[in-house]
Amino acid sequence: VSDYQALLDRGWRRSGRYVYKPCMSLTCCPQYTIRCRAGKYQPTKSQRKVVKRVHNFIKHGQKSRDDELDTANSTASEDALKNDVGSKKILESIQETKIAIEECKDISDKSSAGSTQFKRVEGLRKARILRRERYLEKLIKSGGEVKSKAENQPKTIATLIPRQNSFALNQKILQSDTNSTHKFELRLVKADLGDKHFMLSFHASFRVYRRYQTFVHHDKPQDCGIQTFAGFLCDSPLIYEMKDTKGFGAFHQQYLVDGAIVAVGVVDILPHCLSSVYLYYDPVWWGKGPNLSPGTYTAIREVQFTQQLDLPFYYMGYYIHSCPKMRYKGRFLPADLLSPTLLSWHNIEQCLPQLDAAKYSTFSEIPASDPPPVLPVMDVGKVRLCVNSKVTRYEEWKGEGGHSEEVEQYHALVGQHLAESLVLRWGESNGENDSDSEEDN
């Protein structure tokens, strides 16, 4: 897992057991490794709305009605609070809100009947005012105090979602209230075909994967069979390790509603990060609610998992600036992009103007978020190879008449440290019989 962490920090990723690195300067769509600083992450307003919609749907089975005004209760609450000095701010705010609503009505009546844009703007103003009124009504019922915007503290994950999201293998962790319409649970399992606990839910998880691939990505059923699923998402080159109560390796974080799997986040837990590998979900279930956004919701839960594992970073795979579907990754702030040449991390908000101007950039003119890595002197002769079932070094193999430009290219891509740590399996003589390199971790 330490070697794979080092590969990630050089721009590599994995797909099943294979690891790969894009040729950034040559590809039409450069792929930058992106990470979120999990400890400093604060969900945006839109992200908070996603969490609220999902939890409301789980609790109520439909769009929440909690925010609707109860006129009778609000009137009684106002009468009860008239003599309470500490509640004057609330009552004054309610009166101001009602006056503002009436003003909006007057303005709307005076406006031109054909002004569609004007009506839309005024409608948005009314919606904001009504939301404010509903908020104040809730304060009356709870006996709270009105806070100004300046007094409001930045929202954190802890204020949004249940805290129960720890490293607990093969256990269902309850996420919903006891009176919720649906029972919502999380379960973490090893992504290991030899693990009996993983195999208990293997076929149910596969059915969700196949439904996702055919509905969302329009794959043909024959292209997303059970063997493809097993090789792509249930196997990895990582060797499981345990340190104290925390395990490292490849895992599936399953989201269960009423006992059925509705989403699976495939993640790697590594020494310095939680790395997101893939997400698949049941499009039928997530389509029942209004704009539930499973990708955003599960990413927020994975940031939370990163925090609870006491890891500093959440790696979100590749960020492709020219792909609109990838832009959401850049909204998990603070975030950094990896320089493809300097191997240093740079704040994404400073990188975006350069990516707007040119699709490929090394971010050399942008200050690094952390001190850049100290790179050792390169010596290709120390690359470790496995030739004809024998481990040797490139300089020894070359001295016996062997030579390969691909080995030298591999050395440049993985760097000196990993070239001496990993073993590159190579074919006979010049490698023609086994041209695909494989890193054994």
Sequence and secondary structure as in RCSB ss.txt:
>XXXX:A:sequence
VSDYQALLDRGWRRSGRYVYKPCMSLTCCPQYTIRCRAGKYQPTKSQRKVVKRVHNFIKHGQKSRDDELDTANST
ASEDALKNDVGSKKILESIQETKIAIEECKDISDKSSAGSTQFKRVEGLRKARILRRERYLEKLIKSGGEVKSKA
ENQPKTIATLIPRQNSFALNQKILQSDTNSTHKFELRLVKADLGDKHFMLSFHASFRVYRRYQTFVHHDKPQDCG
IQTFAGFLCDSPLIYEMKDTKGFGAFHQQYLVDGAIVAVGVVDILPHCLSSVYLYYDPVWWGKGPNLSPGTYTAI
REVQFTQQLDLPFYYMGYYIHSCPKMRYKGRFLPADLLSPTLLSWHNIEQCLPQLDAAKYSTFSEIPASDPPPVL
PVMDVGKVRLCVNSKVTRYEEWKGEGGHSEEVEQYHALVGQHLAESLVLRWGESNGENDSDSEEDN
>XXXX:A:secstr
 HHHHHHHTTT EEETTEEE   TTTSSS  EEEEEEGGG    HHHHHHHHHHHHHHHHSSS  TTS  HHHHH
HHHHHHTT GGGHHHHHHHHHHHHHHHHHHHHHHHS TT HHHHHHHHHHHHHHHHHHHHHHHHHHHT     TT
T     GGGTS S     BT EEE S TT SS EEEEEEE  TT HHHHHTHHHHHHHHHHHHHHTS   GGGS 
HHHHHHHHS  S   EEETTEEEEEEEEEEEETTEEEEEEEEEE SSEEEEEEEEE HHHHTSSSS  HHHHHHH
HHHHHHHHTT SEEEEEEE TT GGGGGGGGSSSEEEE TTT  EEEHHHHHHHHHH S    TTS  SS     
    GGG EEEETTEEEEHHHHHHTT   HHHHHHHHHHHHHHHHHS EEE STTTTT  S  B  
